[in-house]
Amino acid sequence: MIKLKYRLSIISIFFLLNISHNSHAVDETIPHPIDERGLLSEIAIKTTKLFRPVETIAIKNGQLQKTELIVQSGTVVVIDNQDNANHRLLFFPAPKNLMVMEFVSTVIQQGEKWGAEFLDPGEYPFKCTLHPEQEHGVVIVKQSE
């Protein structure tokens, strides 16, 4: 029981540190209890939902299940690769966002989930660098109320 309380305290510290110092428009969720490539486990997703909104975009049969996702600032967007191929997403600067350079996910292998937190309002177009003709979409971030 003591070990469990200690682990929960450490996880809470990670979340508090992440909330207090993010200054990027899009931030890979590395400070969370996630592996070094930004990949999320089911437990990490459930824990993240305690502190901030989480929305999921699944990739199935070579296509995004949602090509447009509207979220509030501070939302973690999870890419769930349910496809039989690997994917790597590229978010790029556009007139309606604050990004100054491209942001690329790690390679998301079959059955893996990757997440990024969207902090600043704007439109964040993305495409798969491995299949640019197939997967592309936009995350639209609204100011939190």
N, CA, C and O of each residue as an XYZ file, in Angstrom:
580
protein
N       0.822     -1.191      0.000
C       0.000      0.000      0.000
C       0.867      1.256      0.000
O       0.554      2.226     -0.689
N       1.951      1.241      0.767
C       2.844      2.402      0.817
C       3.487      2.613     -0.538
O       3.599      3.749     -0.999
N       3.923      1.512     -1.199
C       4.532      1.646     -2.526
C       3.545      2.252     -3.516
O       3.924      3.096     -4.329
N       2.287      1.833     -3.459
C       1.270      2.367     -4.362
C       1.088      3.864     -4.143
O       1.033      4.619     -5.114
N       0.993      4.312     -2.887
C       0.851      5.741     -2.599
C       2.060      6.508     -3.100
O       1.917      7.601     -3.647
N       3.256      5.946     -2.919
C       4.485      6.591     -3.371
C       4.468      6.742     -4.887
O       4.796      7.810     -5.404
N       4.085      5.678     -5.612
C       4.034      5.743     -7.079
C       3.010      6.773     -7.554
O       3.273      7.517     -8.499
N       1.861      6.819     -6.913
C       0.849      7.793     -7.297
C       1.344      9.215     -7.058
O       1.043     10.116     -7.842
N       2.095      9.422     -5.988
C       2.654     10.747     -5.719
C       3.644     11.150     -6.798
O       3.648     12.297     -7.247
N       4.484     10.212     -7.216
C       5.456     10.497     -8.275
C       4.723     10.843     -9.570
O       5.097     11.797    -10.252
N       3.689     10.084     -9.916
C       2.911     10.371    -11.128
C       2.291     11.757    -11.027
O       2.304     12.510    -12.000
N       1.748     12.105     -9.861
C       1.150     13.427     -9.674
C       2.172     14.524     -9.891
O       1.862     15.546    -10.503
N       3.388     14.327     -9.397
C       4.452     15.325     -9.581
C       4.754     15.509    -11.055
O       4.919     16.640    -11.513
N       4.832     14.403    -11.820
C       5.072     14.507    -13.263
C       4.001     15.357    -13.925
O       4.311     16.225    -14.742
N       2.746     15.113    -13.579
C       1.657     15.875    -14.182
C       1.731     17.337    -13.786
O       1.545     18.206    -14.638
N       1.995     17.636    -12.533
C       2.059     19.027    -12.091
C       3.207     19.759    -12.769
O       3.058     20.908    -13.186
N       4.348     19.096    -12.878
C       5.479     19.724    -13.569
C       5.132     19.997    -15.019
O       5.467     21.059    -15.544
N       4.472     19.069    -15.670
C       4.101     19.239    -17.064
C       3.116     20.383    -17.247
O       3.242     21.161    -18.192
N       2.140     20.496    -16.358
C       1.141     21.556    -16.462
C       1.782     22.921    -16.263
O       1.380     23.890    -16.908
N       2.768     23.015    -15.383
C       3.299     24.314    -14.988
C       4.299     24.924    -15.957
O       4.493     26.139    -15.929
N       4.947     24.128    -16.820
C       5.999     24.751    -17.627
C       5.896     24.537    -19.128
O       6.866     24.819    -19.832
N       4.803     24.067    -19.647
C       4.673     23.905    -21.095
C       4.514     25.263    -21.761
O       3.710     26.090    -21.333
N       5.297     25.478    -22.817
C       5.180     26.740    -23.535
C       5.126     26.529    -25.043
O       5.215     27.495    -25.801
N       4.983     25.290    -25.490
C       4.915     24.994    -26.914
C       3.473     24.814    -27.348
O       2.619     24.438    -26.545
N       3.202     25.080    -28.612
C       1.857     24.900    -29.145
C       1.439     23.433    -29.090
O       0.294     23.121    -28.765
N       2.357     22.549    -29.402
C       2.113     21.111    -29.354
C       3.250     20.507    -28.553
O       4.413     20.837    -28.785
N       2.932     19.630    -27.617
C       3.957     19.060    -26.757
C       3.759     17.563    -26.654
O       2.712     17.100    -26.203
N       4.771     16.795    -27.074
C       4.705     15.351    -26.916
C       4.614     15.051    -25.431
O       5.234     15.742    -24.623
N       3.868     14.054    -25.069
C       3.526     13.821    -23.668
C       4.617     13.067    -22.905
O       4.309     12.216    -22.071
N       5.877     13.368    -23.180
C       7.008     12.689    -22.557
C       7.021     12.808    -21.029
O       7.317     11.801    -20.385
N       6.723     13.960    -20.387
C       6.816     14.015    -18.929
C       5.826     13.107    -18.204
O       5.952     12.904    -16.997
N       4.862     12.567    -18.906
C       3.900     11.662    -18.302
C       4.539     10.284    -18.141
O       5.621     10.048    -18.677
N       3.899      9.379    -17.420
C       4.455      8.029    -17.264
C       4.287      7.218    -18.543
O       3.502      6.272    -18.603
N       5.031      7.606    -19.546
C       4.943      7.028    -20.888
C       6.349      6.623    -21.283
O       7.313      7.146    -20.725
N       6.493      5.713    -22.221
C       7.844      5.323    -22.601
C       8.563      6.456    -23.327
O       7.963      7.478    -23.660
N       9.849      6.258    -23.564
C      10.698      7.338    -24.084
C      10.350      7.796    -25.492
O      10.857      8.827    -25.933
N       9.502      7.069    -26.212
C       9.125      7.483    -27.566
C       7.811      8.242    -27.600
O       7.331      8.582    -28.681
N       7.209      8.520    -26.433
C       5.941      9.236    -26.410
C       4.744      8.326    -26.555
O       3.623      8.795    -26.751
N       4.974      7.014    -26.459
C       3.875      6.070    -26.611
C       3.130      5.907    -25.294
O       3.725      5.977    -24.219
N       1.838      5.691    -25.388
C       0.972      5.619    -24.211
C       0.458      4.214    -23.974
O       0.110      3.498    -24.913
N       0.413      3.832    -22.725
C      -0.240      2.578    -22.354
C      -1.688      2.908    -21.980
O      -2.039      4.076    -21.808
N      -2.512      1.890    -21.857
C      -3.904      2.114    -21.444
C      -3.949      2.768    -20.061
O      -4.787      3.634    -19.811
N      -3.055      2.360    -19.169
C      -3.015      2.948    -17.817
C      -2.643      4.425    -17.897
O      -3.228      5.245    -17.190
N      -1.678      4.776    -18.750
C      -1.275      6.178    -18.890
C      -2.428      7.021    -19.427
O      -2.611      8.159    -18.997
N      -3.200      6.479    -20.355
C      -4.342      7.220    -20.911
C      -5.393      7.444    -19.828
O      -5.915      8.550    -19.688
N      -5.703      6.402    -19.064
C      -6.693      6.541    -17.991
C      -6.228      7.539    -16.938
O      -7.028      8.322    -16.428
N      -4.930      7.514    -16.608
C      -4.388      8.453    -15.617
C      -4.434      9.876    -16.151
O      -4.794     10.800    -15.421
N      -4.073     10.065    -17.416
C      -4.090     11.391    -18.029
C      -5.495     11.980    -18.003
O      -5.657     13.181    -17.790
N      -6.519     11.141    -18.217
C      -7.910     11.612    -18.219
C      -8.329     12.203    -16.874
O      -9.295     12.963    -16.812
N      -7.622     11.868    -15.804
C      -7.916     12.446    -14.491
C      -7.526     13.921    -14.426
O      -8.082     14.673    -13.625
N      -6.571     14.341    -15.264
C      -6.004     15.683    -15.183
C      -6.346     16.588    -16.360
O      -6.298     17.811    -16.228
N      -6.685     16.018    -17.491
C      -6.976     16.825    -18.681
C      -7.798     16.010    -19.657
O      -7.833     14.782    -19.581
N      -8.472     16.710    -20.591
C      -9.281     15.978    -21.584
C      -8.398     15.159    -22.526
O      -7.271     15.546    -22.837
N      -8.922     14.039    -22.968
C      -8.224     13.164    -23.909
C      -9.189     12.831    -25.045
O     -10.329     12.433    -24.805
N      -8.727     12.996    -26.272
C      -9.494     12.618    -27.466
C      -8.643     11.655    -28.282
O      -7.418     11.774    -28.311
N      -9.285     10.713    -28.938
C      -8.561      9.686    -29.697
C      -8.924      9.740    -31.174
O     -10.084      9.918    -31.545
N      -7.902      9.580    -32.001
C      -8.077      9.394    -33.445
C      -7.506      8.019    -33.762
O      -6.320      7.772    -33.542
N      -8.334      7.131    -34.271
C      -7.877      5.793    -34.648
C      -7.498      5.769    -36.121
O      -8.084      6.474    -36.942
N      -6.509      4.946    -36.437
C      -6.159      4.678    -37.829
C      -6.516      3.219    -38.085
O      -5.992      2.316    -37.433
N      -7.420      2.997    -39.048
C      -7.861      1.642    -39.415
C      -7.912      1.539    -40.927
O      -8.329      2.476    -41.608
N      -7.495      0.416    -41.444
C      -7.573      0.151    -42.889
C      -6.969      1.280    -43.722
O      -7.506      1.647    -44.767
N      -5.856      1.822    -43.252
C      -5.152      2.859    -44.003
C      -5.810      4.217    -43.975
O      -5.433      5.092    -44.755
N      -6.798      4.432    -43.089
C      -7.482      5.715    -43.046
C      -7.693      6.175    -41.612
O      -7.862      5.370    -40.696
N      -7.677      7.505    -41.441
C      -8.021      8.091    -40.150
C      -9.521      7.961    -39.952
O     -10.292      8.184    -40.885
N      -9.940      7.603    -38.746
C     -11.366      7.506    -38.466
C     -11.996      8.888    -38.286
O     -13.208      9.038    -38.439
N     -11.188      9.892    -37.966
C     -11.629     11.287    -37.903
C     -10.574     12.106    -38.629
O      -9.399     12.050    -38.267
N     -10.964     12.863    -39.642
C      -9.992     13.721    -40.334
C      -9.995     15.126    -39.768
O      -9.087     15.909    -40.047
N     -11.016     15.458    -38.968
C     -11.069     16.748    -38.292
C     -11.487     16.497    -36.841
O     -12.502     15.857    -36.570
N     -10.685     17.012    -35.931
C     -10.973     16.854    -34.516
C     -10.941     18.229    -33.866
O      -9.937     18.936    -33.962
N     -12.029     18.616    -33.204
C     -12.108     19.912    -32.528
C     -11.995     19.658    -31.029
O     -12.781     18.904    -30.455
N     -10.992     20.307    -30.393
C     -10.723     20.097    -28.968
C     -10.499     21.441    -28.270
O     -10.306     22.467    -28.922
N     -10.528     21.419    -26.944
C     -10.194     22.593    -26.130
C      -8.680     22.606    -25.892
O      -8.048     21.550    -25.901
N      -8.098     23.781    -25.682
C      -6.668     23.847    -25.397
C      -6.363     23.036    -24.144
O      -7.151     23.014    -23.199
N      -5.211     22.371    -24.148
C      -4.825     21.506    -23.048
C      -5.237     20.061    -23.240
O      -4.957     19.219    -22.386
N      -5.899     19.759    -24.349
C      -6.345     18.395    -24.618
C      -5.192     17.539    -25.123
O      -4.371     17.991    -25.920
N      -5.141     16.305    -24.651
C      -4.184     15.327    -25.167
C      -4.889     14.564    -26.287
O      -5.949     13.973    -26.079
N      -4.292     14.584    -27.461
C      -4.828     13.847    -28.603
C      -4.015     12.564    -28.737
O      -2.790     12.599    -28.855
N      -4.708     11.444    -28.716
C      -4.078     10.131    -28.802
C      -4.311      9.568    -30.196
O      -5.441      9.540    -30.685
N      -3.247      9.126    -30.823
C      -3.337      8.447    -32.113
C      -3.244      6.955    -31.826
O      -2.228      6.475    -31.322
N      -4.303      6.225    -32.146
C      -4.402      4.794    -31.870
C      -4.235      4.046    -33.189
O      -5.133      4.054    -34.031
N      -3.088      3.401    -33.368
C      -2.814      2.698    -34.618
C      -3.425      1.294    -34.572
O      -2.823      0.357    -34.047
N      -4.615      1.171    -35.125
C      -5.299     -0.119    -35.235
C      -5.143     -0.693    -36.641
O      -5.858     -1.614    -37.036
N      -4.208     -0.139    -37.373
C      -3.971     -0.519    -38.759
C      -2.959     -1.665    -38.812
O      -2.371     -2.031    -37.795
N      -2.764     -2.221    -40.000
C      -1.758     -3.267    -40.165
C      -0.441     -2.714    -40.707
O       0.405     -3.474    -41.178
N      -0.266     -1.384    -40.642
C       0.963     -0.734    -41.084
C       1.414      0.271    -40.020
O       0.625      0.706    -39.181
N       2.683      0.624    -40.073
C       3.211      1.657    -39.178
C       2.868      3.035    -39.729
O       2.655      3.197    -40.931
N       2.817      4.032    -38.834
C       2.514      5.401    -39.241
C       3.407      6.371    -38.469
O       3.853      6.072    -37.362
N       3.658      7.525    -39.062
C       4.425      8.601    -38.422
C       3.785      9.911    -38.845
O       3.749     10.236    -40.032
N       3.274     10.670    -37.868
C       2.534     11.883    -38.187
C       3.418     13.115    -38.129
O       4.272     13.258    -37.254
N       3.188     13.994    -39.081
C       3.894     15.264    -39.174
C       2.872     16.376    -39.025
O       1.979     16.522    -39.860
N       3.004     17.170    -37.948
C       2.180     18.366    -37.747
C       3.012     19.528    -38.252
O       4.198     19.619    -37.935
N       2.417     20.415    -39.030
C       3.233     21.463    -39.637
C       2.642     22.848    -39.424
O       1.440     23.001    -39.209
N       3.525     23.873    -39.489
C       3.055     25.257    -39.334
C       2.032     25.607    -40.408
O       2.120     25.152    -41.548
N       1.070     26.418    -40.019
C       0.025     26.875    -40.934
C      -0.381     28.277    -40.496
O      -0.079     28.684    -39.374
N      -1.069     29.028    -41.375
C      -1.464     30.398    -41.020
C      -2.283     30.494    -39.736
O      -2.261     31.529    -39.069
N      -3.002     29.438    -39.380
C      -3.880     29.517    -38.206
C      -3.324     28.776    -36.988
O      -4.095     28.298    -36.156
N      -1.986     28.673    -36.874
C      -1.401     28.127    -35.648
C      -0.097     28.860    -35.316
O       0.420     29.629    -36.126
N       0.418     28.611    -34.122
C       1.606     29.316    -33.639
C       2.902     28.541    -33.838
O       3.955     28.960    -33.357
N       2.833     27.419    -34.539
C       4.027     26.603    -34.719
C       5.034     27.333    -35.601
O       4.667     27.972    -36.586
N       6.302     27.229    -35.232
C       7.349     27.833    -36.052
C       8.154     26.765    -36.787
O       8.913     27.074    -37.705
N       7.985     25.511    -36.381
C       8.659     24.418    -37.069
C       7.797     23.167    -36.988
O       6.875     23.086    -36.176
N       8.104     22.202    -37.832
C       7.335     20.965    -37.877
C       7.499     20.168    -36.582
O       8.510     20.285    -35.890
N       6.506     19.372    -36.273
C       6.523     18.494    -35.109
C       6.183     17.100    -35.600
O       5.116     16.895    -36.179
N       7.073     16.134    -35.379
C       6.902     14.793    -35.927
C       6.773     13.781    -34.788
O       7.539     13.808    -33.825
N       5.798     12.896    -34.917
C       5.660     11.818    -33.931
C       6.744     10.784    -34.157
O       7.431     10.794    -35.179
N       6.885      9.907    -33.203
C       7.710      8.735    -33.403
C       6.969      7.803    -34.359
O       5.792      8.031    -34.639
N       7.617      6.777    -34.858
C       6.904      5.787    -35.669
C       5.945      5.058    -34.733
O       6.354      4.498    -33.716
N       4.671      5.074    -35.092
C       3.636      4.426    -34.291
C       3.376      3.062    -34.930
O       2.752      2.961    -35.987
N       3.861      2.035    -34.274
C       3.745      0.700    -34.834
C       2.342      0.131    -34.613
O       1.546      0.682    -33.852
N       2.063     -0.956    -35.279
C       0.760     -1.616    -35.173
C       0.422     -1.870    -33.708
O       1.226     -2.441    -32.971
N      -0.769     -1.446    -33.289
C      -1.227     -1.674    -31.931
C      -0.736     -0.659    -30.907
O      -1.121     -0.743    -29.741
N       0.100      0.295    -31.302
C       0.613      1.296    -30.376
C      -0.242      2.558    -30.384
O      -0.998      2.811    -31.322
N      -0.103      3.349    -29.310
C      -0.794      4.631    -29.191
C       0.238      5.689    -28.860
O       1.128      5.474    -28.037
N       0.110      6.832    -29.511
C       1.014      7.958    -29.305
C       0.178      9.170    -28.959
O      -0.940      9.310    -29.454
N       0.703     10.056    -28.110
C      -0.078     11.213    -27.713
C       0.682     12.513    -27.769
O       1.904     12.541    -27.617
N      -0.053     13.596    -27.988
C       0.497     14.956    -27.951
C      -0.536     15.856    -27.299
O      -1.739     15.691    -27.503
N      -0.055     16.809    -26.512
C      -0.940     17.767    -25.848
C      -0.962     19.048    -26.670
O       0.091     19.581    -27.022
N      -2.155     19.543    -26.976
C      -2.314     20.755    -27.771
C      -2.658     21.904    -26.831
O      -3.712     21.900    -26.196
N      -1.765     22.885    -26.747
C      -1.889     23.945    -25.749
C      -2.450     25.250    -26.291
O      -3.250     25.902    -25.620
N      -2.047     25.636    -27.483
C      -2.445     26.936    -28.020
C      -3.560     26.794    -29.046
O      -3.532     25.885    -29.875
N      -4.553     27.700    -28.994
C      -5.627     27.662    -29.993
C      -5.067     27.801    -31.410
O      -4.062     28.476    -31.635
N      -5.734     27.156    -32.346
C      -5.330     27.230    -33.742
C      -5.708     25.962    -34.481
O      -6.345     25.065    -33.929
N      -5.308     25.905    -35.731
C      -5.557     24.739    -36.566
C      -4.218     24.073    -36.858
O      -3.281     24.719    -37.327
N      -4.137     22.777    -36.576
C      -2.894     22.031    -36.707
C      -3.066     20.907    -37.730
O      -3.465     19.798    -37.374
N      -2.766     21.194    -39.001
C      -2.872     20.155    -40.023
C      -1.767     19.119    -39.833
O      -0.684     19.431    -39.338
N      -2.055     17.889    -40.233
C      -1.056     16.828    -40.136
C      -1.248     15.825    -41.259
O      -2.307     15.736    -41.880
N      -0.175     15.070    -41.495
C      -0.228     13.993    -42.477
C       0.726     12.893    -42.025
O       1.613     13.122    -41.203
N       0.532     11.720    -42.564
C       1.430     10.602    -42.285
C       2.610     10.706    -43.246
O       2.424     10.795    -44.460
N       3.817     10.694    -42.701
C       4.992     10.803    -43.573
C       5.264      9.500    -44.313
O       5.951      9.498    -45.334
N       4.730      8.395    -43.807
C       4.931      7.106    -44.465
C       3.882      6.844    -45.545
O       4.118      6.060    -46.465
N       2.725      7.497    -45.434
C       1.625      7.332    -46.399
C       0.975      8.697    -46.663
O      -0.209      8.865    -46.371
N       1.707      9.669    -47.201
C       1.167     11.032    -47.334
C      -0.064     11.129    -48.233
O      -0.847     12.070    -48.101
N      -0.246     10.184    -49.133
C      -1.408     10.221    -50.010
C      -2.668      9.718    -49.310
O      -3.774      9.940    -49.802
N      -2.516      9.039    -48.161
C      -3.672      8.449    -47.487
C      -4.116      9.226    -46.254
O      -5.211      9.788    -46.236
N      -3.282      9.262    -45.235
C      -3.702      9.832    -43.962
C      -3.329     11.297    -43.848
O      -2.153     11.656    -43.905
N      -4.338     12.139    -43.686
C      -4.110     13.552    -43.401
C      -5.369     14.093    -42.727
O      -6.480     13.617    -42.961
N      -5.159     15.096    -41.890
C      -6.295     15.666    -41.173
C      -5.890     16.958    -40.488
O      -4.845     17.534    -40.790
N      -6.725     17.405    -39.565
C      -6.462     18.651    -38.842
C      -7.024     18.534    -37.424
O      -8.115     18.007    -37.207
N      -6.249     19.041    -36.474
C      -6.725     19.187    -35.100
C      -7.006     20.676    -34.910
O      -6.110     21.504    -35.074
N      -8.236     21.012    -34.568
C      -8.625     22.405    -34.348
C      -8.734     22.607    -32.842
O      -9.528     21.949    -32.169
N      -7.925     23.526    -32.325
C      -7.872     23.759    -30.883
C      -8.562     25.084    -30.569
O      -8.184     26.136    -31.084
N      -9.578     25.011    -29.718
C     -10.302     26.184    -29.258
C      -9.791     26.592    -27.887
O      -9.291     25.751    -27.139
N      -9.908     27.872    -27.547
C      -9.517     28.347    -26.220
C     -10.361     27.669    -25.153
O     -11.580     27.574    -25.291
N      -9.711     27.190    -24.078
C     -10.455     26.572    -22.975
C     -11.384     27.576    -22.341
O     -11.057     28.758    -22.234
N     -12.533     27.110    -21.925
C     -13.527     28.006    -21.303
C     -13.298     28.110    -19.826
O     -14.033     28.816    -19.136
